[in-house]
Structures are given as structure tokens and as C-alpha cells.
Amino acid sequence: MSNLIHLTINRIPVEVPAGTRIIEAAQSIGIDIPHLCYHPDQTIKAHCRMCMVEVTGQRKLLAACSTVVWEGMEVITDSKRVYDAQVGVLDLILSDHKQNCLSCSRNGSCDLQNLCRRFNRLSPTLPDISSDEPPRVDNPSIVRDPAKCVKCGRCVKVCNEVQGVSALTYSNRSGNFLVTTAFDAPMEETDCVLCGQCTLVCPVGALVERDYTDEVWSAIQDPSKHVVVQVAPSVRVALGDEFGLESGALVTGKMVTALRRLGFDKVFDTNFSADLTIMEEGSELLHRMKTGGKFPMITSCSPGWVRFMEKHHPELIENLSTAKSPQGMFGAVLKTYYAQKMGWDPKDIVSVSVMPCTAKKYEAARPELGRDGYRDVDIVLTTRELAKIIRYEGMDLKNLPDSDFDSPLGTGSGAGAIFGATGGVMEAALRTAYELHTGKTLPRLEFEEVRGQVNGIKEATIDLDGTPVRVAIANGLQAAEELIQRIESGEVPYTFVEIMACPGGCIGGGGQPIGTNNAKRDARIKSLYKLDRSLPLRKSHENPDIQTLYSEFLEAPLSHKSHELLHTTFTAWPGSHRFDHLKK
């Protein structure tokens, strides 16, 4: 075939499509060329030069990440010349990297550490010129440690090209070259939305989630506290990655067992409050359709998106659903309804959530999420932090028995489960909105029109038994900005819009296991839809525990009590502005 290129790598014949780069061609035959800045989901940077290889006929070594193969190319990746060059680059990187590996949160999952092991660099060979600057702890979600930055540019790429936020950038040149924020400002004071995508792609410990595992241990060990945990749907299809299971492995029962053995008094399912969110959000959508409310109505369960909107599009505040996220709703119900049932003082409850998202830490700290001097959610752990405390306790997740969530806040539907996938909130809402609007049973539960990981915007028109509903879905803030431009231009009269800050939705959240990429996102999405199909309960409004909650406590969706506990307000940030640099 004319579009195939023939070459050799280490004397092994290789046949790859035209346009393939050397690093990808090598991977196709099981050769991993050392690299730091290269990431399979990003455009090429060619910063680190760890991937240099020898090509017959070329005077200089070539970067395997940026060099496209040609017919008859002969590549050598294991010559002494290549080895010496790669070791030299590695030594230079190490000389400018703070080497407190034992106390680093990325110890054991660090690409630089893996390269040192691979090249047997057991001690520094060059003088230490690393910065003494301490880590920046200036927000509830992300810690930035400039002394560990290897200037690979992965974080800049994802922040700019995927999220369109550009909170991280380059500064200075040559030996003073840095990756930093504009004017080196705290992340809290920049365009950053704390989505954590930078922490997912950082190869070292320069950008990590803010760790709250010590606070959880202190709470569990305090006999005066009732420590209750909720777990988001996308955690159960990602946690297995941390323990060597295949991507997308469903570990719900083993995860529940681990949490119970860790000492949590109750282990509940955020799928329950995802169903509750659908009841409120779906009812809000129908109410707007009947009364002529502000359209399109836009989902509000992604805190990274909410923060983006408040900072850059405050004109959309009235479009946003007032429903709290499932995390916030769960915390409110836990410290009111459930506390009353158990006879607990809310001030003695420690509400912990395990989320795929670093921005959820920021969301939990919002003053709107609480009342009477206490917060709905006290501590947020990421999937990575949960894996950390499971390992600390000496448990091997793979070999744990399965157990069930506690009741009554542990029952969730398939609609709640698919919240973790892009388009899932939309589909869950449509299942309920259709039946509440028409009084009829859905002829088909699956809304294929809104499914699948999207790189841009997905649109569809859904027929609610004669009432057309124009919907749109965007995941990743670059796509969200494009969709906002369509909304504000009046180009399409959308009724309902789902926006998720992270690629693929929550399954690709910034708190998910290191190594998350598009292939793993796809596997997790498929696993959640498989879970939905396997459950006997697939519609939020048919969840019996949700029905009991309304009959015993909330009365009805959008009731006064529901508004008081389950809805919130949003506020424009001082100096909020649009992303003019993204407009054409």
C-alpha cells in the first residue's frame, strides 16, 4: 500500500502509516524510547531531548517524538552514542530537580524516577542547581512545586490546547527558562479553574493534588466523630488502575470493602445523590419549559466549569441550573435528613467524599455549601488519595471480597452511574424529564445521540413525545468556550446544555490515576454504560430511596425545603472577563 512506510528500528523491519513519528513506530514493535515531554494525547513539544536516537545518514541525533519516519529509514535506539546523550540529558535534568523523592507524593509513580532506575542513575553526578523555592499552597485543590519542575511543557499544553485556559505558561529563556503562571501569581489569582488536568499530565511532582489524607485519618481515629464517606460513580471504574487491573475494571464491591475496613462508619454511594440531582435538575428544566425560563439551561455539577463560568462568563449565571452537584446534595442530605434519622448532631459528622476531581475540593469549600456553621462536605479525597490510604492500610484491592453500600443513601440507579461519562448527565436527565413530562414510559432508555467521548461539541434534537428539545454537550473547556460563542450568537436555540470541565467527563477528572489518557477514558466510559445496563434500576425517579426521601423529608422536587438544601447560587468573580484570546 502506498500510504505505508518501511523502515528498520534496531535492525527490526517495521511497517507503519505515513506520518508516523519514530517514537510511535518504535512502540508498535515493543520498544519504549525514553521520554519526558512526549504525551500521546498532546501535540509535539520536543523540549526534553530524552528521546534522541541515531538515524543512518544523519549527522546529528534526532528527537524521536518529533521526527516523522521516511521510506528506508534506519533507526538505532540502543547505540553507545545514543545512551551517552540520553544519560547526559538526564543528568542535566536531575541537577535542576529537587530530589526529595522519599517525601514526594509522586514517589513510585514518577516518570523521572523511572528513568533514573532505567539508566541506573543512583546518585547525582552534577552539582545541584535546583531552586530552594517552597511549594505553593495557595488554594484548596492543587499544589505547585517549582523546584521539581522539569520544564517538559505538558501542563502548559493541556491547559492551553485542551482547556483553553492558559493559566500556565513559559517565562524567561535559556538557563532561566521556567514554567509558571502569568507574573508568577498564585493559581487562585489566575485564570485557573483548578480542574487538575495539569496534575494528570505532569511527569513528576511539580503539580499535585492538595493532600487531605491526614485529616481523614484524624477524623476516623476520633471516637467522638461519625465519619461518613460517599464515592462518585467514576471512581469505581478508575481505582483499579492504581492496583494493576485493566483499564475500566469495575471494582465497586472491593472498594466498599476497603472503605469499611479503613474505619468509615458508613459507606454511601454518590449515585444516590446523582439521582437526587436529576430529580431537581430535570424538574427545573421542565419548569423552565412550562414557564418560559432562561434558556438554554446549563448543567452545574462540574465545579471546574462553574468556576470557569463565574470567572469568564458571568452573563450566563441565570442560565446555570441552580441544582447543587451530587457531592453537595449528598452532604446536605447527610447532615439533615440522615442525621435526624440517626439522632446525630451534624457538628459531630465528618462528611468525606471520594471524587475524580481536584476542583471538588474547591467546591466543598464554597460558603454556599453549608449552613448553621458547618459544611455539607468536610473533606474531599481524589481517587489517587483513596489509593494511597488503601495501600497504607496494607490492603491489596484485587484480593478483597465484595460488599454492598450502606442504606438508605447507598442505592443508585444506572442513570446515576452514567453521570461519570460525558453526556451521562444529559441522558440521565432526559430519561426522567421524558417520563415526568409525558406521563408515559420511555420506549427506549438509551439516548445514543448524546453518548461517546467528544473532542468538540455534540448536538442532538430529542423528541419528548412531540416536544422537541435541542441539546448540546461539551467536555473540556476549550470546547465549552466554542459552545458558549454559539449560544451567545443565537446560532442555535438550545434548550439544555451539558458542560464538563474535563475531557471525557468525570472519568477523565484531574484527580484520577496518573497515566490517564484517551484510551483509558474510553474504557471507563464503556464500563459505566455496561454498569447501567446491568442494573435493575435505571431511572432516577424510580429509585425507592429517593422516593422515600421526598415523602419523608423534602416533600417534592423544587419544594421550599428542596430549594433550601439542594439548590445554590453563583457569583461573578471580581474582574471576571471573557476569553477574548480564543475568539476569532
Backbone hydrogen bonds, N-H to C=O, Kabsch-Sander energy under -0.5 kcal/mol:
donor,donor_aa,acceptor,acceptor_aa,energy
4,L,1,M,-1.4
5,I,16,V,-3.7
7,L,14,V,-2.4
8,T,73,M,-2.5
9,I,12,I,-2.2
10,N,75,V,-3.2
12,I,9,I,-1.5
14,V,7,L,-3.2
16,V,5,I,-2.2
18,A,3,N,-2.8
20,T,17,P,-1.6
22,I,67,T,-2.3
23,I,64,A,-2.2
25,A,21,R,-2.5
26,A,22,I,-2.6
27,Q,23,I,-1.6
28,S,24,E,-1.5
29,I,26,A,-1.4
30,G,27,Q,-1.7
31,I,26,A,-2.7
32,D,30,G,-0.6
33,I,31,I,-0.8
42,Q,39,H,-2.0
52,M,49,R,-1.0
53,V,62,L,-2.6
54,E,76,I,-2.6
56,T,74,E,-2.3
58,Q,55,V,-2.4
62,L,53,V,-2.5
64,A,51,C,-1.6
64,A,62,L,-0.6
66,S,63,A,-0.7
67,T,63,A,-1.4
68,V,66,S,-0.6
69,V,20,T,-2.9
72,G,6,H,-3.3
73,M,70,W,-2.0
75,V,8,T,-2.9
75,V,73,M,-0.5
76,I,54,E,-3.2
83,Y,79,S,-2.7
84,D,80,K,-3.0
85,A,81,R,-1.9
86,Q,82,V,-2.6
87,V,83,Y,-2.6
88,G,84,D,-2.1
89,V,85,A,-2.2
90,L,86,Q,-2.5
91,D,87,V,-2.6
92,L,88,G,-1.9
93,I,89,V,-2.3
94,L,90,L,-2.6
95,S,91,D,-1.8
96,D,92,L,-0.7
96,D,93,I,-1.0
97,H,94,L,-1.5
98,K,147,A,-2.6
100,N,98,K,-0.7
101,C,99,Q,-0.7
103,S,100,N,-1.0
104,C,101,C,-1.4
107,N,104,C,-1.8
109,S,106,R,-2.5
111,D,203,P,-2.6
112,L,203,P,-0.6
114,N,110,C,-2.1
115,L,111,D,-1.9
116,C,112,L,-2.2
117,R,113,Q,-2.1
118,R,114,N,-2.4
119,F,115,L,-2.5
120,N,117,R,-0.7
121,R,116,C,-2.4
122,L,120,N,-1.3
129,I,95,S,-3.2
129,I,127,P,-0.6
130,S,95,S,-0.6
136,R,144,R,-3.8
137,V,135,P,-0.8
138,D,136,R,-0.6
143,V,208,V,-3.0
144,R,136,R,-1.8
145,D,143,V,-0.5
145,D,206,A,-3.1
148,K,145,D,-1.9
149,C,146,P,-1.0
157,K,153,G,-2.2
158,V,154,R,-2.3
159,C,155,C,-2.3
160,N,156,V,-2.2
161,E,157,K,-3.1
162,V,157,K,-0.7
162,V,158,V,-0.9
163,Q,158,V,-2.3
165,V,159,C,-2.4
166,S,159,C,-1.4
169,T,180,T,-3.4
171,S,178,L,-2.3
176,N,173,R,-2.2
177,F,174,S,-1.7
178,L,171,S,-2.6
180,T,169,T,-2.8
180,T,178,L,-0.5
182,A,167,A,-0.6
184,D,181,T,-2.5
185,A,182,A,-1.7
189,E,186,P,-1.8
190,T,187,M,-1.6
199,T,196,G,-0.6
200,L,196,G,-1.2
201,V,197,Q,-1.3
202,C,198,C,-1.7
208,V,143,V,-2.1
210,R,141,S,-2.9
216,V,212,Y,-1.5
217,W,213,T,-2.4
218,S,214,D,-2.4
219,A,215,E,-1.9
220,I,216,V,-2.6
221,Q,217,W,-2.1
222,D,219,A,-1.3
225,K,222,D,-1.9
226,H,348,D,-2.9
227,V,225,K,-0.7
228,V,226,H,-0.7
228,V,350,V,-2.3
229,V,266,K,-2.3
230,Q,352,V,-2.0
231,V,268,F,-1.0
232,A,354,V,-2.4
235,V,232,A,-1.1
236,R,232,A,-0.7
236,R,233,P,-0.6
238,A,235,V,-1.6
239,L,235,V,-2.7
241,D,238,A,-1.6
242,E,238,A,-0.5
242,E,239,L,-1.3
243,F,240,G,-1.5
244,G,241,D,-1.2
245,L,240,G,-2.4
248,G,237,V,-0.7
249,A,246,E,-2.0
251,V,236,R,-2.4
251,V,249,A,-0.7
255,M,251,V,-2.7
256,V,252,T,-2.4
257,T,253,G,-2.0
258,A,254,K,-2.4
259,L,255,M,-2.4
260,R,256,V,-2.3
261,R,257,T,-2.5
262,L,258,A,-1.6
263,G,259,L,-0.6
263,G,260,R,-1.1
264,F,259,L,-1.6
265,D,227,V,-2.3
266,K,227,V,-1.1
268,F,229,V,-3.2
268,F,266,K,-0.5
269,D,409,L,-1.3
270,T,231,V,-2.0
270,T,268,F,-0.5
272,F,269,D,-1.7
273,S,269,D,-0.6
274,A,270,T,-1.9
275,D,271,N,-2.1
276,L,272,F,-1.6
277,T,273,S,-2.5
278,I,274,A,-2.1
279,M,275,D,-2.0
280,E,276,L,-2.0
281,E,277,T,-3.7
282,G,278,I,-3.0
283,S,279,M,-1.4
284,E,280,E,-2.1
285,L,281,E,-2.3
286,L,282,G,-2.2
287,H,283,S,-2.4
288,R,284,E,-2.3
289,M,285,L,-2.2
290,K,286,L,-1.9
291,T,287,H,-2.3
292,G,288,R,-1.7
293,G,288,R,-1.9
297,M,495,T,-2.5
298,I,319,N,-2.4
299,T,497,V,-2.3
306,V,302,S,-2.4
307,R,303,P,-2.5
308,F,304,G,-2.1
309,M,305,W,-2.8
310,E,306,V,-2.7
311,K,307,R,-1.9
312,H,308,F,-2.7
313,H,309,M,-2.4
316,L,313,H,-2.2
317,I,314,P,-1.7
319,N,316,L,-1.3
320,L,316,L,-1.2
320,L,317,I,-0.7
321,S,298,I,-3.2
324,K,566,L,-2.8
329,M,325,S,-2.7
330,F,326,P,-2.5
331,G,327,Q,-2.0
332,A,328,G,-2.0
333,V,329,M,-2.5
334,L,330,F,-2.9
335,K,331,G,-1.9
336,T,333,V,-0.9
338,Y,333,V,-2.3
339,A,334,L,-1.0
340,Q,336,T,-2.4
341,K,337,Y,-2.0
342,M,338,Y,-2.2
343,G,339,A,-1.3
344,W,339,A,-2.4
348,D,345,D,-2.8
349,I,346,P,-1.4
350,V,226,H,-2.6
351,S,349,I,-0.7
352,V,228,V,-3.1
352,V,350,V,-0.7
353,S,379,I,-2.3
354,V,230,Q,-2.5
355,M,353,S,-0.6
355,M,381,L,-3.1
358,T,195,C,-0.7
361,K,358,T,-1.3
362,Y,358,T,-0.8
363,E,359,A,-2.5
364,A,360,K,-2.4
365,A,361,K,-0.9
365,A,362,Y,-0.6
366,R,363,E,-1.7
369,L,366,R,-1.6
370,G,368,E,-1.4
371,R,374,Y,-1.9
374,Y,371,R,-2.3
376,D,369,L,-2.3
378,D,351,S,-2.0
379,I,351,S,-2.0
381,L,353,S,-3.1
383,T,355,M,-0.8
383,T,511,G,-0.5
384,R,511,G,-1.6
386,L,382,T,-2.1
387,A,383,T,-2.1
388,K,384,R,-1.7
389,I,385,E,-2.0
390,I,386,L,-2.1
391,R,387,A,-2.2
392,Y,388,K,-2.1
393,E,389,I,-1.7
394,G,391,R,-1.7
395,M,390,I,-2.0
397,L,395,M,-0.7
399,N,396,D,-1.6
400,L,397,L,-1.6
403,S,253,G,-0.7
406,D,267,V,-2.8
411,T,408,P,-0.6
412,G,410,G,-0.6
414,G,537,L,-2.4
417,A,413,S,-1.7
418,I,414,G,-1.9
419,F,416,G,-1.0
420,G,417,A,-1.4
421,A,418,I,-1.8
422,T,504,G,-1.7
424,G,421,A,-2.7
427,E,423,G,-2.5
428,A,424,G,-2.8
429,A,425,V,-2.4
430,L,426,M,-2.4
431,R,427,E,-2.2
432,T,428,A,-1.5
433,A,429,A,-3.3
434,Y,430,L,-2.5
435,E,431,R,-1.3
436,L,432,T,-2.7
437,H,433,A,-2.5
438,T,434,Y,-2.7
439,G,435,E,-1.8
448,E,446,E,-0.9
450,V,447,F,-1.8
451,R,448,E,-1.4
458,K,473,I,-2.4
460,A,471,V,-2.0
462,I,460,A,-0.5
462,I,469,V,-3.1
464,L,462,I,-0.8
464,L,467,T,-2.9
465,D,463,D,-1.4
467,T,464,L,-0.7
469,V,462,I,-2.9
470,R,468,P,-0.5
471,V,460,A,-3.1
471,V,469,V,-0.6
472,A,496,F,-1.4
473,I,458,K,-2.6
474,A,498,E,-2.3
475,N,456,G,-0.7
476,G,500,M,-2.4
477,L,501,A,-0.8
478,Q,162,V,-1.6
480,A,476,G,-1.8
481,E,477,L,-2.3
482,E,478,Q,-1.5
483,L,479,A,-2.4
484,I,480,A,-2.5
485,Q,481,E,-1.9
486,R,482,E,-1.6
487,I,483,L,-2.4
488,E,484,I,-2.9
489,S,485,Q,-1.5
490,G,486,R,-0.7
490,G,487,I,-1.0
491,E,486,R,-1.4
492,V,486,R,-0.6
494,Y,492,V,-1.9
495,T,470,R,-3.5
496,F,470,R,-1.6
497,V,297,M,-2.7
498,E,472,A,-2.5
500,M,474,A,-2.2
505,G,502,C,-2.3
507,I,420,G,-2.1
508,G,505,G,-1.8
509,G,506,C,-2.2
510,G,195,C,-0.9
511,G,356,P,-2.9
512,Q,356,P,-0.6
512,Q,509,G,-1.7
515,G,200,L,-0.7
516,T,513,P,-1.3
521,R,517,N,-2.4
522,D,518,N,-2.3
523,A,519,A,-1.8
524,R,520,K,-2.2
525,I,521,R,-2.4
526,K,522,D,-2.3
527,S,523,A,-1.8
528,L,524,R,-2.1
529,Y,525,I,-2.0
530,K,526,K,-2.1
531,L,527,S,-2.3
532,D,528,L,-2.3
533,R,529,Y,-2.0
534,S,530,K,-1.4
535,L,531,L,-0.9
535,L,532,D,-0.9
538,R,536,P,-0.5
542,E,539,K,-1.4
543,N,540,S,-1.6
547,Q,543,N,-2.2
548,T,544,P,-2.2
549,L,545,D,-2.0
550,Y,546,I,-2.0
551,S,547,Q,-2.3
552,E,548,T,-2.8
553,F,549,L,-1.9
554,L,549,L,-2.1
555,E,550,Y,-2.7
556,A,554,L,-2.1
559,S,556,A,-1.9
563,H,559,S,-2.7
564,E,560,H,-2.1
565,L,561,K,-2.2
566,L,562,S,-3.3
567,H,563,H,-0.9
568,T,322,T,-2.7
573,W,310,E,-2.1
576,S,573,W,-2.1
577,H,311,K,-1.9
580,D,578,R,-1.7
582,L,579,F,-2.1
583,K,579,F,-0.5
583,K,580,D,-1.1
